[in-house]
Amino acid sequence: MRLLSGASASRLPFLARARPRCVSRYSSASACRAASSSAAPVGDGGARKPWLFVGLGNPGKMYQRTRHNVGFEMIDAIAETEGVSLSSMQFKAMIGKGRIGDVPIMLAKPQTFMNASGESVGQLVSYFKIPLNQVVVMYDDLDLPFAKLRLLPKGGHGGHNGMRSIINHLKQNRDFPRLRIGIGRPPGKMDPANFVLKPFTKKEQEELDFTFHRGLEAIRIMALEGFNKSATFVNTAQSSEMLNR
């Protein structure tokens, strides 16, 4: 999966690595600092539990820049902007660890292929003892209009096989957040299974780049100020206006 670096990063000037990570565009620096001190629960040993952000997709060059891999692309955008290296293979996933402000985060791209994503996610959650309300899964959604986002605190799999696998490996527990990334419905009578593996046009990819920027802001707000503020940003009509300011 391509990283947003080099020429890709220059196409996305708003994804600036030098930007102070403890400051959100949508709150004051003092509010960010206050939020970052309490955003992540503290474990028994005194260390904060990280947020685990998981992007779903299929590994391999043939699947790059296809609709089914927008979860991978969202993770790549976070990694590039927050300076996280996805260089470690652990529990069948490419993972990277870093921080947003003072809040620890872990990024993961399962390499099991989409339909077995739960094999990786279940092991990561269990080994690192991450609370399910801090496990955020990002994936493509046929039922959302193209390039739209929806952030929910819990729910079912909605027919998505990657999510179905994750729920199965979490012992049917559905109480974890998910960021749904709209890819729209297939045209005409096209088989959805074929549609999700189609690559994006140049125009579609440009539109998605702005969607990833909005998703990145949502992740920053979530880590620093909590899930509810992030969901308000993503799910209200005002958020698209804020993006263009």
Secondary structure, 3 states (H helix, E strand, C coil): CCCCCCHHHHHCCCCCCCCCCCCCCCCCHHHHHHHHCCCCCECCCCCECCEEEEECCCCCHHHCCEHHHHHHHHHHHHHHHHCCCCCEEECCEEEEEEEECCEEEEEEEECCCHHHHHHHHHHHHHHHCCCHHHEEEEEEECCCCCCCEEEECCCCCCCCHHHHHHHHHCCCCCCCCEEEEECCCCCCCCCHHHHCCCECCHHHHHHHHHHHHHHHHHHHHHHHHCHHHHHHHHHCCHHHHHHCC
